[in-house]
Amino acid sequence: MNARLIPAKVAPGVYKALAGLQEYVNNCGLEPSLGELVKLRASQINGCAWCMDMHTKDARAAGETEQRLYLLSAWRECAFYTPRERAALAWTEAVTSISSGDVSDEVYDAARAQFSEEELVNLNAAVIAINSWNRMNVAFQVPPGDYKPATHKAAK
């Protein structure tokens, strides 16, 4: 697949705005490992191959296990995700799929049991950020495969 266009080159201001939100999320205090699971799960739902490639590589480089990455889409059936991760993944799925219905009280209550109000707003910002990146990459068919974690981490 060839990219229709590269958004960062065509509209650097939009890319800069999204990068600003991502920078906030990266430094808001949520655990980086949790952030990678959230990014990967939303990217799976949205079918964003570029982001799945990136966040799988970033998670592995940060020490995430292959087993947890392979089974992320079936997290409800696996005992090796923490209650906090489970609440974040349910929140991620609900917000990412919000056009199918609202975020239920059950999902909200589970998230509030694991996250402070501020943390939950920050988690929501993380979900919003990755959904924005997913929509950019999917819409413009940005092809996966060439991402290298060390390059990304050095650029920060």
N, C-alpha and C positions, 0 to 999 in steps of 0.2 A: 504494500500500500504506500502511496506517495501522499505526503501532506498536501492539503489544499492550499494552505498558507501557514506561516509560522507567526502566531499572534504576537509574540514579543517583538518581532521585527517590524510588523505592520503597524501596531499600535502600542508603542512602549509605555505610554501613560497608563493604559489599562493594565498591562503587565506589572507596572510599578505599584499601582493601587492594590492589586491582588497580592503582590509580594509583601506589601505593608501589612495587610491583614495576616498573612502567613507568618511574618516576623513577630507580630503580637502573639499569635497562637503559640509559636515556638518558645516564647519567653514568658508565658502566662502562669507557669507553675505546674501545669499538668505533666504527668510522667511521660517522657519521650516514648517509652515502649507502648504506653496506652495510645499515644498519638499515632504511632505507626499502625497499630491494629485498627483504629478508627479510619485512618486514611485508606488502608487496604480494603476494609470491608465496604466502605462507600464506593470505592473504585470498582469492586467486584459487582455491586448492585448496578452501577451505571455503565458497566462494560467498558471502562477506560483502560485499555491495554497499556498505554504509556505510563499511567499512574500505578497500575498494578506492578509493572516492571520496576519502577522507581522505588515504591514503598516495600516491595518484597526484598529488594537488594538492600535498602536502608535498614530494614528490620533485621535482616541476617547480619549485616555489618555491625549492628549494635548488640548482637548476641541472642536475638530471638531464635527459638528452636524451629527447625524445619517442620516438625509435627504440628506445632501450633499454627504455622503459616498454612500448611496443607489443609488443615481441617477448619480453618476460620469460617468458611461459609456454612459449616455445620456446628458452630460453637455451642448451640443449645444442647447438643447431644454429647458434649465433651466435658469431662470434669476438671480439665486442667486450665480453665480460665477462671480467674478470681471473681468474687462477687462484684467487685468494682469494674472489672473488665466486662463482665456480663451486662451490667447496667449500662455501661458506655456503648456497648455493641447494640443493645436493644434501642437505646436512644438514637444512635447513628442510623439504624435501619428505619426507625419511625420518621425521623426528620428527612432523610434522603428520599423516602417514599411518601412524602406528605401529600402528594396529589391523590393518593389512594385513601386518605382519611387523616384525621388529626392524630396528634400524639396522645395516646390513651392515658387515663389517670393511672392505670397500672404501670405503664412504662415510666411516667413522671414520678410516681411514688417510689419505684425501685431506684431511679436515678437519684432522687433526693435522699434516699437512705444511704447512698454512697458518696454523694458530692454535696459540698456546701452550695449555697445559692450562687456565689461568685464562681465556683468551679463549674457549676452546671451552665452558667452563661458562657464561660470560656470553652467548655466542651461543645456547646451549640455553635460557637464561633468556629471551632475546629471543623465541625461538620459542614458548616456553610462554606468555609474556605476550600475544603477538598471537593465539595460539590461544584464550586466555581471552576476549579482547575479541571475537573472531569469534563465539565460542559465545554470548556475551551478546547480541550484535546480531542474529545469525541466529535464535536461539530466540525473541526478542521482536520480531522483524521491524521493527527500527529502520530507517526509510527513509533512503536516501542523498539527497544533492543540496545540502544547505544548508551544508555545511562550508566554512569559509574559513580558509586557512593562517595568515593574519596574526592572526586571532582566537585560534587555538590557540597560536601562538608567544607572543603577548602574555600569555596566561593562565599561562604557566610561571613 
